[in-house]
Amino acid sequence: MSTDDVEDFEAESELLLYREYRDVVGLFRYVVETERRFYLANAVTLTPHQTDGEVFFELTLEDAWVWDVYRTQRFIKRVRVLTFKDVNIEELPRDELQVPEGDALGS
């Protein structure tokens, strides 16, 4: 397998993942970004914790989908994430949940 074959495989995998995201985004209420992952979820709980002067966040997501090209199962019933980095939680407007056809990556 050549370097080009690997790059082509990775590019195709990313495109398939994007298409899956486009197909499922309308099923979810929130977009959640951490330093390691991107999630879609229908329920989000964020709890800050402080230990020895350090702050970290406990994030619980229910009925979620994770953007991860290497996972075979991206739908998750419940996930708990601990992070010392920023967390971005955005509620998706109900009328903007669907990505329009003919988007930047094409169909």
N, CA, C and O atoms as a GROMACS GRO file, in nm:
protein
  428
    1MET      N    1   0.085  -0.118   0.000
    1MET     CA    2   0.000   0.000   0.000
    1MET      C    3   0.090   0.124   0.000
    1MET      O    4   0.179   0.138   0.084
    2SER      N    5   0.066   0.212  -0.094
    2SER     CA    6   0.148   0.332  -0.107
    2SER      C    7   0.096   0.444  -0.018
    2SER      O    8  -0.014   0.436   0.038
    3THR      N    9   0.177   0.549  -0.005
    3THR     CA   10   0.137   0.667   0.071
    3THR      C   11   0.013   0.730   0.010
    3THR      O   12  -0.075   0.777   0.082
    4ASP      N   13   0.007   0.732  -0.122
    4ASP     CA   14  -0.111   0.786  -0.190
    4ASP      C   15  -0.237   0.706  -0.157
    4ASP      O   16  -0.344   0.763  -0.138
    5ASP      N   17  -0.223   0.573  -0.149
    5ASP     CA   18  -0.337   0.488  -0.115
    5ASP      C   19  -0.388   0.520   0.026
    5ASP      O   20  -0.509   0.527   0.049
    6VAL      N   21  -0.296   0.538   0.118
    6VAL     CA   22  -0.333   0.571   0.256
    6VAL      C   23  -0.401   0.708   0.261
    6VAL      O   24  -0.504   0.723   0.327
    7GLU      N   25  -0.345   0.805   0.192
    7GLU     CA   26  -0.405   0.939   0.189
    7GLU      C   27  -0.544   0.935   0.126
    7GLU      O   28  -0.636   1.001   0.175
    8ASP      N   29  -0.560   0.859   0.018
    8ASP     CA   30  -0.691   0.846  -0.046
    8ASP      C   31  -0.791   0.780   0.047
    8ASP      O   32  -0.906   0.822   0.055
    9PHE      N   33  -0.747   0.677   0.119
    9PHE     CA   34  -0.835   0.609   0.215
    9PHE      C   35  -0.879   0.705   0.325
    9PHE      O   36  -0.996   0.708   0.361
   10GLU      N   37  -0.784   0.782   0.379
   10GLU     CA   38  -0.817   0.878   0.485
   10GLU      C   39  -0.912   0.986   0.435
   10GLU      O   40  -1.004   1.024   0.506
   11ALA      N   41  -0.890   1.036   0.315
   11ALA     CA   42  -0.976   1.139   0.258
   11ALA      C   43  -1.117   1.084   0.236
   11ALA      O   44  -1.216   1.153   0.265
   12GLU      N   45  -1.128   0.964   0.185
   12GLU     CA   46  -1.259   0.902   0.164
   12GLU      C   47  -1.330   0.877   0.297
   12GLU      O   48  -1.451   0.896   0.308
   13SER      N   49  -1.255   0.834   0.398
   13SER     CA   50  -1.314   0.810   0.531
   13SER      C   51  -1.368   0.939   0.590
   13SER      O   52  -1.476   0.940   0.648
   14GLU      N   53  -1.294   1.048   0.576
   14GLU     CA   54  -1.339   1.179   0.626
   14GLU      C   55  -1.464   1.226   0.552
   14GLU      O   56  -1.556   1.280   0.614
   15LEU      N   57  -1.468   1.205   0.422
   15LEU     CA   58  -1.585   1.244   0.344
   15LEU      C   59  -1.708   1.164   0.385
   15LEU      O   60  -1.817   1.220   0.398
   16LEU      N   61  -1.691   1.034   0.405
   16LEU     CA   62  -1.803   0.951   0.451
   16LEU      C   63  -1.850   0.994   0.589
   16LEU      O   64  -1.971   0.995   0.616
   17LEU      N   65  -1.757   1.028   0.676
   17LEU     CA   66  -1.793   1.074   0.810
   17LEU      C   67  -1.870   1.206   0.802
   17LEU      O   68  -1.971   1.224   0.871
   18TYR      N   69  -1.824   1.298   0.718
   18TYR     CA   70  -1.895   1.424   0.701
   18TYR      C   71  -2.038   1.401   0.650
   18TYR      O   72  -2.132   1.464   0.696
   19ARG      N   73  -2.052   1.311   0.555
   19ARG     CA   74  -2.185   1.281   0.502
   19ARG      C   75  -2.275   1.221   0.609
   19ARG      O   76  -2.394   1.250   0.615
   20GLU      N   77  -2.217   1.136   0.694
   20GLU     CA   78  -2.295   1.080   0.805
   20GLU      C   79  -2.339   1.193   0.900
   20GLU      O   80  -2.454   1.197   0.943
   21TYR      N   81  -2.246   1.283   0.931
   21TYR     CA   82  -2.279   1.398   1.016
   21TYR      C   83  -2.395   1.477   0.955
   21TYR      O   84  -2.491   1.510   1.024
   22ARG      N   85  -2.385   1.506   0.828
   22ARG     CA   86  -2.488   1.583   0.758
   22ARG      C   87  -2.624   1.513   0.767
   22ARG      O   88  -2.727   1.578   0.778
   23ASP      N   89  -2.622   1.381   0.761
   23ASP     CA   90  -2.746   1.305   0.767
   23ASP      C   91  -2.807   1.299   0.907
   23ASP      O   92  -2.929   1.290   0.920
   24VAL      N   93  -2.725   1.305   1.012
   24VAL     CA   94  -2.776   1.288   1.148
   24VAL      C   95  -2.790   1.416   1.228
   24VAL      O   96  -2.856   1.415   1.332
   25VAL      N   97  -2.732   1.527   1.184
   25VAL     CA   98  -2.731   1.650   1.264
   25VAL      C   99  -2.872   1.693   1.303
   25VAL      O  100  -2.892   1.747   1.411
   26GLY      N  101  -2.969   1.671   1.218
   26GLY     CA  102  -3.107   1.710   1.245
   26GLY      C  103  -3.172   1.632   1.358
   26GLY      O  104  -3.281   1.669   1.403
   27LEU      N  105  -3.109   1.526   1.404
   27LEU     CA  106  -3.163   1.445   1.514
   27LEU      C  107  -3.122   1.496   1.652
   27LEU      O  108  -3.170   1.446   1.753
   28PHE      N  109  -3.033   1.595   1.655
   28PHE     CA  110  -2.973   1.637   1.780
   28PHE      C  111  -3.001   1.783   1.812
   28PHE      O  112  -3.034   1.863   1.724
   29ARG      N  113  -2.987   1.815   1.941
   29ARG     CA  114  -3.018   1.949   1.991
   29ARG      C  115  -2.893   2.034   2.016
   29ARG      O  116  -2.899   2.157   2.006
   30TYR      N  117  -2.782   1.971   2.048
   30TYR     CA  118  -2.660   2.044   2.085
   30TYR      C  119  -2.540   1.998   2.003
   30TYR      O  120  -2.530   1.882   1.963
   31VAL      N  121  -2.449   2.093   1.980
   31VAL     CA  122  -2.316   2.065   1.928
   31VAL      C  123  -2.221   2.090   2.045
   31VAL      O  124  -2.229   2.193   2.111
   32VAL      N  125  -2.133   1.994   2.072
   32VAL     CA  126  -2.038   2.006   2.183
   32VAL      C  127  -1.897   1.982   2.129
   32VAL      O  128  -1.870   1.882   2.062
   33GLU      N  129  -1.808   2.077   2.159
   33GLU     CA  130  -1.669   2.064   2.117
   33GLU      C  131  -1.579   2.064   2.239
   33GLU      O  132  -1.590   2.148   2.327
   34THR      N  133  -1.489   1.967   2.241
   34THR     CA  134  -1.382   1.964   2.341
   34THR      C  135  -1.251   1.967   2.266
   34THR      O  136  -1.250   1.971   2.142
   35GLU      N  137  -1.139   1.966   2.337
   35GLU     CA  138  -1.010   1.970   2.269
   35GLU      C  139  -0.983   1.842   2.191
   35GLU      O  140  -0.898   1.841   2.102
   36ARG      N  141  -1.053   1.734   2.223
   36ARG     CA  142  -1.026   1.606   2.159
   36ARG      C  143  -1.135   1.557   2.065
   36ARG      O  144  -1.107   1.481   1.973
   37ARG      N  145  -1.260   1.601   2.087
   37ARG     CA  146  -1.371   1.546   2.011
   37ARG      C  147  -1.477   1.650   1.979
   37ARG      O  148  -1.481   1.758   2.037
   38PHE      N  149  -1.560   1.613   1.885
   38PHE     CA  150  -1.677   1.691   1.844
   38PHE      C  151  -1.796   1.598   1.859
   38PHE      O  152  -1.795   1.486   1.807
   39TYR      N  153  -1.899   1.643   1.929
   39TYR     CA  154  -2.017   1.560   1.955
   39TYR      C  155  -2.144   1.632   1.913
   39TYR      O  156  -2.149   1.755   1.907
   40LEU      N  157  -2.245   1.554   1.885
   40LEU     CA  158  -2.383   1.600   1.877
   40LEU      C  159  -2.454   1.530   1.991
   40LEU      O  160  -2.426   1.413   2.017
   41ALA      N  161  -2.546   1.598   2.059
   41ALA     CA  162  -2.614   1.535   2.173
   41ALA      C  163  -2.752   1.597   2.192
   41ALA      O  164  -2.779   1.708   2.146
   42ASN      N  165  -2.838   1.523   2.261
   42ASN     CA  166  -2.970   1.575   2.294
   42ASN      C  167  -2.981   1.622   2.438
   42ASN      O  168  -3.076   1.693   2.473
   43ALA      N  169  -2.887   1.583   2.522
   43ALA     CA  170  -2.883   1.631   2.661
   43ALA      C  171  -2.737   1.651   2.700
   43ALA      O  172  -2.652   1.566   2.674
   44VAL      N  173  -2.709   1.766   2.764
   44VAL     CA  174  -2.573   1.800   2.802
   44VAL      C  175  -2.574   1.855   2.945
   44VAL      O  176  -2.654   1.941   2.978
   45THR      N  177  -2.483   1.803   3.028
   45THR     CA  178  -2.463   1.856   3.162
   45THR      C  179  -2.315   1.889   3.177
   45THR      O  180  -2.229   1.804   3.154
   46LEU      N  181  -2.285   2.012   3.216
   46LEU     CA  182  -2.147   2.056   3.238
   46LEU      C  183  -2.130   2.090   3.384
   46LEU      O  184  -2.202   2.175   3.438
   47THR      N  185  -2.034   2.025   3.449
   47THR     CA  186  -2.009   2.048   3.591
   47THR      C  187  -1.862   2.086   3.610
   47THR      O  188  -1.774   2.003   3.585
   48PRO      N  189  -1.834   2.209   3.654
   48PRO     CA  190  -1.695   2.247   3.683
   48PRO      C  191  -1.652   2.191   3.820
   48PRO      O  192  -1.732   2.185   3.913
   49HIS      N  193  -1.526   2.151   3.830
   49HIS     CA  194  -1.470   2.101   3.956
   49HIS      C  195  -1.338   2.174   3.979
   49HIS      O  196  -1.268   2.211   3.885
   50GLN      N  197  -1.305   2.195   4.107
   50GLN     CA  198  -1.178   2.257   4.142
   50GLN      C  199  -1.108   2.168   4.242
   50GLN      O  200  -1.162   2.132   4.346
   51THR      N  201  -0.982   2.132   4.207
   51THR     CA  202  -0.901   2.047   4.293
   51THR      C  203  -0.760   2.102   4.297
   51THR      O  204  -0.697   2.119   4.193
   52ASP      N  205  -0.710   2.131   4.416
   52ASP     CA  206  -0.574   2.181   4.433
   52ASP      C  207  -0.545   2.301   4.341
   52ASP      O  208  -0.437   2.309   4.282
   53GLY      N  209  -0.639   2.392   4.331
   53GLY     CA  210  -0.621   2.512   4.251
   53GLY      C  211  -0.640   2.492   4.101
   53GLY      O  212  -0.634   2.589   4.026
   54GLU      N  213  -0.662   2.370   4.058
   54GLU     CA  214  -0.685   2.340   3.916
   54GLU      C  215  -0.834   2.326   3.892
   54GLU      O  216  -0.906   2.269   3.975
   55VAL      N  217  -0.881   2.376   3.781
   55VAL     CA  218  -1.021   2.362   3.743
   55VAL      C  219  -1.030   2.262   3.628
   55VAL      O  220  -0.954   2.271   3.531
   56PHE      N  221  -1.123   2.169   3.640
   56PHE     CA  222  -1.151   2.080   3.529
   56PHE      C  223  -1.302   2.068   3.515
   56PHE      O  224  -1.378   2.103   3.606
   57PHE      N  225  -1.344   2.019   3.400
   57PHE     CA  226  -1.485   2.011   3.369
   57PHE      C  227  -1.527   1.866   3.348
   57PHE      O  228  -1.457   1.787   3.284
   58GLU      N  229  -1.642   1.834   3.405
   58GLU     CA  230  -1.704   1.704   3.382
   58GLU      C  231  -1.824   1.728   3.291
   58GLU      O  232  -1.914   1.806   3.323
   59LEU      N  233  -1.824   1.662   3.180
   59LEU     CA  234  -1.926   1.679   3.079
   59LEU      C  235  -1.998   1.546   3.060
   59LEU      O  236  -1.934   1.445   3.032
   60THR      N  237  -2.130   1.547   3.074
   60THR     CA  238  -2.208   1.426   3.051
   60THR      C  239  -2.302   1.452   2.934
   60THR      O  240  -2.379   1.548   2.934
   61LEU      N  241  -2.295   1.365   2.836
   61LEU     CA  242  -2.379   1.375   2.718
   61LEU      C  243  -2.467   1.251   2.709
   61LEU      O  244  -2.422   1.140   2.736
   62GLU      N  245  -2.591   1.272   2.672
   62GLU     CA  246  -2.682   1.160   2.653
   62GLU      C  247  -2.737   1.164   2.512
   62GLU      O  248  -2.756   1.271   2.454
   63ASP      N  249  -2.763   1.046   2.459
   63ASP     CA  250  -2.815   1.033   2.323
   63ASP      C  251  -2.724   1.113   2.230
   63ASP      O  252  -2.764   1.216   2.176
   64ALA      N  253  -2.602   1.064   2.212
   64ALA     CA  254  -2.498   1.140   2.144
   64ALA      C  255  -2.444   1.069   2.021
   64ALA      O  256  -2.464   0.949   2.001
   65TRP      N  257  -2.377   1.148   1.939
   65TRP     CA  258  -2.304   1.100   1.821
   65TRP      C  259  -2.167   1.165   1.827
   65TRP      O  260  -2.157   1.284   1.855
   66VAL      N  261  -2.063   1.089   1.800
   66VAL     CA  262  -1.927   1.141   1.810
   66VAL      C  263  -1.860   1.143   1.673
   66VAL      O  264  -1.868   1.046   1.597
   67TRP      N  265  -1.793   1.257   1.643
   67TRP     CA  266  -1.717   1.270   1.519
   67TRP      C  267  -1.584   1.202   1.542
   67TRP      O  268  -1.495   1.260   1.605
   68ASP      N  269  -1.569   1.081   1.494
   68ASP     CA  270  -1.444   1.007   1.508
   68ASP      C  271  -1.436   0.907   1.394
   68ASP      O  272  -1.510   0.808   1.393
   69VAL      N  273  -1.349   0.932   1.301
   69VAL     CA  274  -1.339   0.850   1.181
   69VAL      C  275  -1.300   0.706   1.212
   69VAL      O  276  -1.329   0.616   1.134
   70TYR      N  277  -1.235   0.683   1.325
   70TYR     CA  278  -1.186   0.549   1.357
   70TYR      C  279  -1.282   0.465   1.440
   70TYR      O  280  -1.255   0.348   1.466
   71ARG      N  281  -1.394   0.523   1.483
   71ARG     CA  282  -1.494   0.448   1.560
   71ARG      C  283  -1.589   0.378   1.464
   71ARG      O  284  -1.635   0.438   1.367
   72THR      N  285  -1.618   0.254   1.492
   72THR     CA  286  -1.718   0.184   1.410
   72THR      C  287  -1.859   0.215   1.459
   72THR      O  288  -1.954   0.210   1.381
   73GLN      N  289  -1.872   0.247   1.587
   73GLN     CA  290  -2.002   0.282   1.646
   73GLN      C  291  -1.996   0.425   1.696
   73GLN      O  292  -1.933   0.452   1.799
   74ARG      N  293  -2.060   0.516   1.626
   74ARG     CA  294  -2.053   0.657   1.663
   74ARG      C  295  -2.171   0.703   1.748
   74ARG      O  296  -2.164   0.808   1.811
   75PHE      N  297  -2.278   0.627   1.750
   75PHE     CA  298  -2.392   0.662   1.836
   75PHE      C  299  -2.366   0.608   1.976
   75PHE      O  300  -2.332   0.491   1.994
   76ILE      N  301  -2.384   0.697   2.076
   76ILE     CA  302  -2.352   0.663   2.215
   76ILE      C  303  -2.472   0.699   2.301
   76ILE      O  304  -2.526   0.809   2.291
   77LYS      N  305  -2.514   0.606   2.386
   77LYS     CA  306  -2.626   0.633   2.476
   77LYS      C  307  -2.590   0.738   2.581
   77LYS      O  308  -2.666   0.831   2.605
   78ARG      N  309  -2.472   0.723   2.642
   78ARG     CA  310  -2.427   0.816   2.746
   78ARG      C  311  -2.275   0.817   2.746
   78ARG      O  312  -2.211   0.713   2.739
   79VAL      N  313  -2.218   0.938   2.753
   79VAL     CA  314  -2.073   0.950   2.757
   79VAL      C  315  -2.035   1.054   2.862
   79VAL      O  316  -2.103   1.156   2.878
   80ARG      N  317  -1.928   1.027   2.932
   80ARG     CA  318  -1.875   1.119   3.034
   80ARG      C  319  -1.735   1.160   2.989
   80ARG      O  320  -1.650   1.075   2.960
   81VAL      N  321  -1.712   1.291   2.985
   81VAL     CA  322  -1.584   1.345   2.940
   81VAL      C  323  -1.528   1.431   3.052
   81VAL      O  324  -1.601   1.512   3.110
   82LEU      N  325  -1.401   1.415   3.083
   82LEU     CA  326  -1.331   1.500   3.178
   82LEU      C  327  -1.225   1.577   3.100
   82LEU      O  328  -1.150   1.518   3.022
   83THR      N  329  -1.218   1.709   3.122
   83THR     CA  330  -1.122   1.789   3.047
   83THR      C  331  -1.076   1.909   3.129
   83THR      O  332  -1.152   1.965   3.208
   84PHE      N  333  -0.951   1.947   3.108
   84PHE     CA  334  -0.895   2.068   3.168
   84PHE      C  335  -0.901   2.183   3.068
   84PHE      O  336  -0.864   2.296   3.101
   85LYS      N  337  -0.944   2.155   2.948
   85LYS     CA  338  -0.946   2.255   2.840
   85LYS      C  339  -1.087   2.312   2.824
   85LYS      O  340  -1.181   2.272   2.893
   86ASP      N  341  -1.099   2.407   2.733
   86ASP     CA  342  -1.227   2.470   2.704
   86ASP      C  343  -1.328   2.370   2.651
   86ASP      O  344  -1.293   2.272   2.585
   87VAL      N  345  -1.454   2.397   2.681
   87VAL     CA  346  -1.566   2.320   2.629
   87VAL      C  347  -1.661   2.420   2.565
   87VAL      O  348  -1.696   2.521   2.626
   88ASN      N  349  -1.703   2.392   2.444
   88ASN     CA  350  -1.799   2.477   2.375
   88ASN      C  351  -1.928   2.398   2.357
   88ASN      O  352  -1.928   2.290   2.299
   89ILE      N  353  -2.039   2.454   2.407
   89ILE     CA  354  -2.170   2.391   2.393
   89ILE      C  355  -2.260   2.490   2.321
   89ILE      O  356  -2.279   2.603   2.366
   90GLU      N  357  -2.316   2.446   2.211
   90GLU     CA  358  -2.403   2.533   2.132
   90GLU      C  359  -2.536   2.462   2.109
   90GLU      O  360  -2.539   2.348   2.063
   91GLU      N  361  -2.644   2.531   2.140
   91GLU     CA  362  -2.776   2.475   2.111
   91GLU      C  363  -2.808   2.505   1.966
   91GLU      O  364  -2.800   2.620   1.922
   92LEU      N  365  -2.844   2.402   1.894
   92LEU     CA  366  -2.877   2.419   1.753
   92LEU      C  367  -3.017   2.476   1.738
   92LEU      O  368  -3.112   2.425   1.797
   93PRO      N  369  -3.030   2.582   1.659
   93PRO     CA  370  -3.165   2.635   1.633
   93PRO      C  371  -3.246   2.530   1.557
   93PRO      O  372  -3.193   2.465   1.467
   94ARG      N  373  -3.369   2.514   1.591
   94ARG     CA  374  -3.452   2.411   1.530
   94ARG      C  375  -3.465   2.429   1.379
   94ARG      O  376  -3.473   2.329   1.307
   95ASP      N  377  -3.468   2.552   1.329
   95ASP     CA  378  -3.485   2.574   1.186
   95ASP      C  379  -3.353   2.566   1.109
   95ASP      O  380  -3.354   2.575   0.986
   96GLU      N  381  -3.239   2.551   1.178
   96GLU     CA  382  -3.110   2.545   1.110
   96GLU      C  383  -3.042   2.410   1.130
   96GLU      O  384  -2.921   2.399   1.109
   97LEU      N  385  -3.115   2.309   1.169
   97LEU     CA  386  -3.053   2.181   1.199
   97LEU      C  387  -3.004   2.107   1.074
   97LEU      O  388  -2.906   2.034   1.081
   98GLN      N  389  -3.070   2.125   0.965
   98GLN     CA  390  -3.031   2.053   0.845
   98GLN      C  391  -2.926   2.130   0.766
   98GLN      O  392  -2.939   2.251   0.746
   99VAL      N  393  -2.822   2.062   0.722
   99VAL     CA  394  -2.720   2.122   0.636
   99VAL      C  395  -2.776   2.123   0.495
   99VAL      O  396  -2.825   2.021   0.448
  100PRO      N  397  -2.771   2.237   0.426
  100PRO     CA  398  -2.830   2.244   0.293
  100PRO      C  399  -2.761   2.152   0.193
  100PRO      O  400  -2.642   2.125   0.204
  101GLU      N  401  -2.837   2.104   0.096
  101GLU     CA  402  -2.781   2.024  -0.012
  101GLU      C  403  -2.683   2.109  -0.091
  101GLU      O  404  -2.696   2.232  -0.095
  102GLY      N  405  -2.585   2.044  -0.155
  102GLY     CA  406  -2.489   2.119  -0.233
  102GLY      C  407  -2.391   2.197  -0.148
  102GLY      O  408  -2.344   2.303  -0.189
  103ASP      N  409  -2.361   2.146  -0.028
  103ASP     CA  410  -2.269   2.215   0.063
  103ASP      C  411  -2.128   2.212   0.005
  103ASP      O  412  -2.106   2.163  -0.106
  104ALA      N  413  -2.034   2.266   0.080
  104ALA     CA  414  -1.897   2.284   0.031
  104ALA      C  415  -1.831   2.153  -0.012
  104ALA      O  416  -1.751   2.152  -0.106
  105LEU      N  417  -1.863   2.041   0.056
  105LEU     CA  418  -1.799   1.914   0.022
  105LEU      C  419  -1.876   1.838  -0.087
  105LEU      O  420  -1.827   1.738  -0.138
  106GLY      N  421  -1.993   1.884  -0.120
  106GLY     CA  422  -2.072   1.820  -0.224
  106GLY      C  423  -2.144   1.697  -0.174
  106GLY      O  424  -2.127   1.656  -0.058
  107SER      N  425  -2.222   1.638  -0.260
  107SER     CA  426  -2.298   1.518  -0.224
  107SER      C  427  -2.248   1.399  -0.300
  107SER      O  428  -2.300   1.289  -0.283
   0.00000   0.00000   0.00000
